[in-house]
């Protein structure tokens, strides 16, 4: 019994901790959406109410960030590159998970499947990057399109999420945290954009 309990505790600890492999020349992150910032509900003050019948389906994110498997760099470690690895999410799935988490917190209903949706959101990610210098900084940028179920475009716009923090040098948790909070910031900016909210509240035809 003691051995089994110990095994379960070790397995839970492995899931909870950020996964990475690093050496002095590079880092490979097991990306997981683990924000350290909180949803700020006060930002809803003054925001237009949403149509409670609206449900947005988020298409799989299209990753167009130009660096491929590289998602960052450490200026503190002689420009050591940072990559995402197979033990975590690819950046596209990481961002989709973040947006699906953030939108409902700001009143934007998210559909569980395409069939139950009233609107379709497409995100093309053109920037997914973290730089470690004197501080950690992350930037995530998407070109977003919201359409109705017929494919008619209702809204388009570019959105950028950013985050900055202090932290120990070349530490996986700091990269994951700064990217997670940048994704949270992007989701909040999208959810609170007045034109996006108005378009996502339109009553579907028919």
C-alpha positions as CSV (number, residue, x, y, z in Angstrom):
1,X,0.0,0.0,0.0
2,X,2.8,2.4,0.9
3,X,4.6,1.7,-2.4
4,X,1.5,2.2,-4.4
5,X,0.7,5.5,-2.7
6,X,4.3,6.7,-3.2
7,X,4.0,5.9,-7.0
8,X,0.8,7.8,-7.3
9,X,2.3,10.8,-5.5
10,X,5.3,10.8,-7.8
11,X,3.1,10.5,-10.9
12,X,1.0,13.5,-9.7
13,X,4.1,15.5,-9.1
14,X,5.4,14.8,-12.6
15,X,2.1,16.1,-14.1
16,X,2.1,19.2,-12.0
17,X,5.7,20.3,-12.7
18,X,6.7,22.0,-16.0
19,X,8.4,19.5,-18.4
20,X,11.6,20.5,-20.0
21,X,15.0,19.3,-21.1
22,X,17.8,21.8,-21.1
23,X,21.6,22.1,-21.4
24,X,23.8,25.2,-21.6
25,X,23.1,25.5,-25.3
26,X,19.3,25.1,-25.6
27,X,16.1,24.4,-23.8
28,X,13.2,22.1,-24.9
29,X,9.9,23.0,-23.2
30,X,6.9,20.7,-22.5
31,X,4.4,23.5,-23.1
32,X,1.3,23.6,-20.8
33,X,-1.1,26.4,-20.3
34,X,-0.3,27.4,-16.7
35,X,-1.1,31.2,-16.2
36,X,0.2,32.9,-13.1
37,X,-2.1,35.9,-13.7
38,X,-5.8,35.9,-12.7
39,X,-8.9,36.7,-14.8
40,X,-9.7,40.4,-14.1
41,X,-13.5,40.5,-13.9
42,X,-13.5,44.2,-13.3
43,X,-12.6,44.7,-17.0
44,X,-16.1,43.7,-17.8
45,X,-17.3,47.0,-16.3
46,X,-18.7,49.0,-19.2
47,X,-18.3,46.1,-21.7
48,X,-21.3,45.4,-23.9
49,X,-23.4,42.4,-22.7
50,X,-23.3,39.3,-24.8
51,X,-26.2,37.5,-26.4
52,X,-26.6,34.4,-24.1
53,X,-27.6,32.3,-27.0
54,X,-24.3,32.8,-28.9
55,X,-21.8,30.1,-28.9
56,X,-18.4,30.5,-30.6
57,X,-16.6,27.5,-32.0
58,X,-12.8,28.0,-32.0
59,X,-11.2,26.3,-35.0
60,X,-7.8,24.6,-34.6
61,X,-5.3,27.5,-34.5
62,X,-3.2,27.9,-37.6
63,X,0.5,28.3,-36.6
64,X,2.3,30.7,-38.9
65,X,5.0,31.9,-36.5
66,X,8.1,31.9,-38.7
67,X,10.6,30.3,-36.3
68,X,9.1,26.8,-36.6
69,X,9.9,24.7,-33.5
70,X,11.8,27.6,-31.8
71,X,9.7,29.7,-29.5
72,X,12.2,31.8,-27.7
73,X,15.8,32.8,-27.0
74,X,17.9,33.5,-23.9
75,X,20.0,36.6,-24.2
76,X,21.3,35.7,-20.8
77,X,22.7,32.4,-21.9
78,X,24.6,33.4,-25.1
79,X,21.5,33.4,-27.2
80,X,20.6,29.8,-26.3
81,X,17.4,28.8,-28.3
82,X,14.2,27.6,-26.7
83,X,12.1,25.0,-28.5
84,X,8.8,23.3,-27.8
85,X,8.9,19.5,-27.4
86,X,6.8,16.4,-27.8
87,X,6.1,16.2,-24.0
88,X,3.8,19.2,-24.1
89,X,1.4,21.1,-26.4
90,X,2.4,22.6,-29.7
91,X,2.0,26.4,-29.7
92,X,-1.3,26.2,-31.7
93,X,-3.0,23.9,-29.2
94,X,-1.5,25.9,-26.3
95,X,-3.1,29.1,-27.6
96,X,-6.4,27.5,-28.4
97,X,-6.6,26.1,-24.8
98,X,-5.9,29.5,-23.4
99,X,-8.5,31.3,-25.6
100,X,-11.1,28.6,-24.8
101,X,-10.5,29.2,-21.1
102,X,-10.5,33.0,-21.2
103,X,-13.4,33.8,-23.5
104,X,-16.2,32.4,-21.2
105,X,-14.7,34.3,-18.2
106,X,-15.5,37.5,-20.1
107,X,-19.0,36.4,-21.1
108,X,-18.3,35.0,-24.6
109,X,-19.9,31.5,-24.8
110,X,-17.7,28.8,-26.3
111,X,-19.3,25.9,-28.2
112,X,-18.3,22.3,-27.3
113,X,-18.4,21.3,-30.9
114,X,-19.1,22.9,-34.3
115,X,-22.6,21.6,-34.5
116,X,-23.7,23.5,-31.4
117,X,-22.1,26.8,-32.5
118,X,-23.6,30.0,-33.7
119,X,-20.2,31.5,-34.8
120,X,-16.8,30.3,-35.9
121,X,-13.5,31.9,-34.8
122,X,-10.4,31.3,-36.8
123,X,-7.0,32.3,-35.4
124,X,-3.8,32.5,-37.5
125,X,-0.9,32.8,-35.1
126,X,1.9,34.9,-36.6
127,X,4.0,35.5,-33.5
128,X,4.8,33.2,-30.6
129,X,8.0,34.3,-28.9
130,X,9.7,34.6,-25.5
131,X,12.9,36.5,-24.9
132,X,14.9,36.3,-21.7
133,X,17.0,39.4,-21.2
134,X,17.1,41.4,-18.0
135,X,13.5,40.2,-17.7
136,X,11.4,37.6,-19.4
137,X,9.1,39.0,-22.2
138,X,6.6,37.1,-24.3
139,X,4.5,38.3,-27.3
140,X,1.8,36.3,-29.1
141,X,0.0,37.8,-32.1
142,X,-2.9,36.4,-34.2
143,X,-4.9,37.5,-37.1
144,X,-8.5,36.7,-36.1
145,X,-11.6,36.2,-38.2
146,X,-15.2,35.7,-36.8
147,X,-17.8,34.2,-39.2
148,X,-21.3,33.0,-38.9
149,X,-22.3,29.4,-39.6
150,X,-22.7,30.1,-43.3
151,X,-19.1,31.3,-43.5
152,X,-20.0,35.0,-43.8
153,X,-17.2,37.1,-42.2
154,X,-18.6,39.3,-39.4
155,X,-15.4,40.7,-38.0
156,X,-11.6,40.6,-38.6
157,X,-8.7,42.0,-36.5
158,X,-5.2,41.5,-35.3
159,X,-4.7,40.8,-31.6
160,X,-1.5,40.8,-29.5
161,X,-1.0,39.5,-26.0
162,X,2.1,40.4,-24.0
163,X,3.6,39.7,-20.6
164,X,6.8,40.6,-18.7
165,X,8.3,39.3,-15.5
166,X,11.4,38.9,-13.4
167,X,12.7,35.4,-12.8
168,X,15.7,33.1,-12.4
169,X,17.8,32.7,-15.4
170,X,17.1,30.0,-18.0
171,X,14.2,28.4,-16.0
172,X,11.5,26.5,-17.7
173,X,8.7,27.6,-15.4
174,X,9.4,31.2,-16.2
175,X,9.2,30.6,-20.0
176,X,5.9,28.7,-19.5
177,X,4.5,31.3,-17.2
178,X,5.3,34.3,-19.4
179,X,3.9,32.6,-22.5
180,X,0.8,31.5,-20.6
181,X,0.1,35.0,-19.3
182,X,0.7,36.5,-22.7
183,X,-1.9,34.0,-24.1
184,X,-4.3,35.0,-21.3
185,X,-3.8,38.7,-22.2
186,X,-4.5,38.0,-25.8
187,X,-7.7,36.1,-25.0
188,X,-8.9,39.0,-22.7
189,X,-8.2,41.6,-25.4
190,X,-10.1,39.6,-27.9
191,X,-13.1,38.9,-25.6
192,X,-13.3,42.6,-24.6
193,X,-12.9,44.1,-28.1
194,X,-16.2,46.0,-28.7
195,X,-16.5,45.1,-32.4
196,X,-15.8,41.4,-31.7
197,X,-18.4,41.3,-28.9
198,X,-21.0,43.0,-31.1
199,X,-20.3,40.5,-34.0
200,X,-20.3,37.5,-31.7
201,X,-23.7,38.6,-30.3
202,X,-25.4,38.8,-33.7
203,X,-28.5,36.6,-34.0
204,X,-27.8,33.8,-36.6
205,X,-29.9,33.9,-39.7
206,X,-32.7,31.4,-40.0
